[in-house]
Amino acid sequence: MFWMLGIVGLAAGVLVNLLADSLPTLRRLQLPACGVCGQVRTRVAWSGVLAFVSGRRRCPNCGTALSYRHLLVELAMPSLFVFCGLRTGPSVTTFLNAFYVTSLVTILVTDIEHRLILHAVTLPSILVAFAGAYLNPAFDNPKRALLGGAIGLLAALSLYLFGALFSWLLGRLRGEEVPGPALGFGDVTLSAFLGLIVGVPEIIFALVIGMLAGFVGAVGFLLVRGGIQRAHRAFASFIPYGPFLVLGGAAMLFFGAEFMAWYTGG
């Protein structure tokens, strides 16, 4: 089973790279191509692993090298798929978690590289997670997942609207344009997805973990930049929030049972 998960995970890594290369700029899938000149890569270079192993990571047209992200994603995905199998064995839960991991890694990559959480990724993922609420034996009652999705959606939507209002008011007071809220609408759909896959009350802790991690990341970023006097502008302009939400969601997806047992003293 683990060999099979590893092979499927490698294929999922190729898919994640294809989605991350195509969707942010083209909003559609295309054959793996050079990010600079658009030339379709040779077939052996469709996989980052094969491109690096064969020494064909450079575009034959313009000489641009394939990024190390392609290699890292394709090495990480088989490990994550095997980890899913180790956690839940041969089960529907493993299949669903592998799908969820694929979605989360895609979101992670596109948000880091483009500051985009695409509805083309989150909305189909939400549909699968909605079905998973009824199919996943990890949920004793589908209402746990559905309520988690509702809480994730409403909590993130509230923060998004508050941030938009705050930015608007600050802009009016300063008489100048202020960057939009740090939390984008993609973060709202991501939170709904996370709520569906971890359920309630885990989604509350997932959001808290994401917020705390985001705060630590923002402080570290601002310290590196040499001050905190432009905190709002820097956070809204440079720091994607999605990776921190992904961190909180993944933590509760895989370790939620242990965390809740520790938290409740059970």
N, C-alpha and C positions, 0 to 999 in steps of 0.2 A: 504493500500500500504506500509506503514512504517513497519508494522509487517512482511510483506513478504520480504521487503528489509533487515530487521534485520536478518531473518532466512537465506536468501541467503548469506548475509554478513558473518554469522557465518560459513557456509559451505565454503565460499571463504577463510576464515581464516584458516580452516583446510587444504585447498589446498595449500595456501601460505606456511604453515609450512612444508607440505610434499615436496613441490618443494625445499624449502630452506634446508631441510635435505638431499634430495637425489641428486639433480643435481650438486652441487659443487664438490662432491667426486665421485659419480658413473656415472654422465652424463646421467642418466636415472631415471625413477620413480621406486620406490619399495614400498612395504607395509610399513606403519609406524613402524620403528624399533629403538632399542636402539642405540644411537650414539657411544657407547663404545664397546659392545659385538656383536651388530648386531642382537640380538634376536628380533623377531617381537613382538611389544607391544600387550597386551591384547586389545580387541576391544573397551572396554570402555576408554582405554587410547589413542585411535587414535585421540581423541579430547582433546586438552589441558584443556579446561574448565571442561569436564567430568572427566578427570584424577585428577584434583585438587579437584573437588567437592567430588568425590568418595573416595579420599585418596589413589588412585592407581597410583601415579605419579612415583613410583620407579620400575625399571626393575625387574621382578621376577627372572631373571637369575643372574644378577651381582649387583643389588641394586642401580644402578645409577639413580639419580632423573631426571625427565623431567625438562628441563630448563624453567625458567619463561618467556622466549620469546614466547613459545607456548601459554601460557595463555594471554600474553599481545596482541599478534597478533589477537587471536580469540576474544578478547574483543574490539579491535580497529576496526576491519573490519566491524562489524554490525553498529557501530557508523558512520564510513565513508560512508557506503552505504546509511544510513538514511540521512546523510548530503547531499549526491548527490541528493536524492529525494527532500529534502527541497529547494535546490538551483534551480532545473529545473523541478520539478513536474513529473507527469507521461508522459514521453516522450522518444524518441529515444536517446536524449542527456543524460538522466539519465542512461539508459542502457549502453551506450558507456563509460560514465564517471566511472561507477562502474567497468567495465572491465579495464579501464586505471588505476584506483586506485589499483586494484589487481596486475597489472603488476608492478606499481611503488613501492608498499610495498614489493613485492618479490625482486625487484632489491635492495631496501634499505637494506633488511635483509642480502642478500647474499654478498653485498659489504661491509657492516659493519663487518660481521663475517669472510668472506673469502677474501675480497678485489677482488671480482670477479663480473663482470657484464656479465652474460652468454648470448651468442647469442641464446641459446635455449629459452630464455625469450624475448629478445628484438626483434628478427626477426619476430616471429609470431605476436608480438604486433604491429610492424610496418605495417604488412599486414592488420591487423584489423583497424589500424588508417588510412591507405590508403583508405580502403573502407569507413571509417567514414567520410573522407573528402567529400564524395558525399552524405552520408546518414544523416549526422548531421545537423539539422536545425540551429544550432548555427553558422554555416558558411553560409553567404549569397552567397558565391562563393567558390567552391572547390579549386580554384587556391590559395586562401589565405592559406589553409592548406598545399597544395603541395609546395608552395613557402617557407612556414615556415619550412617544412621538409628539403628542399634543403639548406636553410640558416643554420639550425642547424647542418646538416651533414658537410657542407663545413667549417663552423666556427670551429667546434670541430676537424675536420680532420687537418685543418691548425695548430691549437694549438698542436695537437698530433705530427705532423711532425716536428714542430719547437722544441718541447720539446725533441724529439728523437735526433735531430741534436745537440741541446745544450748539452745534456748528452754525446753524442759521442765526441764532441769537448772538453768538460771539462775533459773527461777521457783521451783523448790524451795529453792535457796540463799537467795533474797531473801525467800521467804515471801509473794510477791505475784504477780499475773498478769503475764506477760511476753508482748508481742506475738509472734505466730507467726513462722516463718522468712520472711526477705525473699523467698526463692524459693518461689513457690506451685506447685501441681501443674499449673496451666496452662502455666507455664514449662517443665515437663517435657515435655508434649506438643508445645509449640512447638519445643523443642530436637530432638525426634525428627523433626519436620517439616523443620527446617533441615538436619539430617543427610541426609535423603533427597534434598533438592534440590541440595545442594552436594557431597555425597559425602565420601570420605575421601582424603587427610588434611585437606581443606579445613574440615571441621566442627570440627576441633581448633582451627584458627586463628580460626574464626568465634566459638567459645565464648570463646577468650582475648580477642579484640577486645571482645566483649560484656562480659566481666568487667572489663577495664581501663576501658572507657567507663563502666560502672556505678560503678566506684570513683571516677573523676574526677567523675562527676555527683553521687555521694553527698557527696564532700568539698566540692564547690561548694555543694551544698544546705545542708550543715551550717555552712559558713562564713557563708552568708547568714543562717542562723538564729541565728548568734552563738556558736557553740561546738561542741565535739565530745563533751561529757560525756554526752550522751544519744544517742550514735551508733546503737546497736542499735535503740533504740525509734523514733528518727526514721526510720531507713532502712526498718525493717519496716512502719512506719505510713504513710509518706507517699510513698516513692519506688517507682514501678513498675519492675520489672526488665525486663519484656518489650521496651520500646523499645530497650534496649541490645542485647538478643539479636537483635532485628530488624535493627539497624544492622550487627552482625557478620555475620549471615547474608546480608544484601543485599550487603555489601562482597565477600564470597566468591562469591556467586552471579554477580555481574557482572564482578568483577575478579580472581577466583580464579586464572585461568590466568596472568595477568600477575604476580600476587603470588607464585605458586609458582615461576615462571621466575626472578623476582628472588631468591627465598629460596634456591633450589637453585643459583643462579649459571648457569642454563641460558639 
